[in-house]
Amino acid sequence: MKTLNQLISDYTCNLQQGEMQVAYKGILEFIGKLRADFIKKYPHYETSSIYQGYMDMSYFSLSTKPLKDKGLKIAIVYLHEKGCFEVWLSARNREISKRYDSVFYGKTFDEITVFHDENNRDAIIESTLISVPDFEDQKVLKDIIGQGVEKFITSVNTFITS
C-alpha cells in the first residue's frame, strides 16, 4: 500500500497534467445548469445549493412539501468513481431514515428500478438515472435526468401517501 506522501505525489502529477481540473469543472458546471433548470421548471420544489463533495459525489437536493413534512428529500447525485447519475430518497436524519427503510424494503416500482446499496447510509433507496452520461449533449442529458427524477418522485409519493 502506498504512503500518504506517495498518494499525494501521484495526485499532484495528475493535477499537473491539467485534465482532471477541466473534467471536474465540467461536471460541476453541468450540475449547476441542471439545478438552474430544476429551479426554473419546478418552482414548487425547494432546491438546495450544490454540494461539491470530495471527488466522491456531487449533488443537490429537492424537496416537495409532502416530502419535507416527513423529513425526506430527493438528491440528484453524480457519483464520480462510477461516472453516473443517480437519484436518492434521503432523510433529514438517521432516525427518519430507519423509519422509512421498512416502508420501501422489498417494494417494486412500476416504471423504475430501485435498489439500496447497504454501504450507502445517505440514501433510503436509489435509482440510476443514467449510467453513461453524454456531457457533449447536455440538453438531452438534462431531459433524461429530469424525466427520471419526476418518475422517481411520483413513485416515492405513492408509497409515502398511502
Buried (B, 14 or more C-beta within 10 A) or exposed (E): EEEEEEEEEEEEEEEEEEEEEEEBEEBBEBBBBBBEBBBEEBEEBBBBEBBEBEEEBBBBBBBBEEBBEBBBBBBBBBBBEEEBBBBBBBBEEEEBBEBBEEBBEEEEBEEBEBEBEEEBEBBBBBBBBBEEBEEEEBEEBBEBBBEBBEBBBEBBEEBBEE
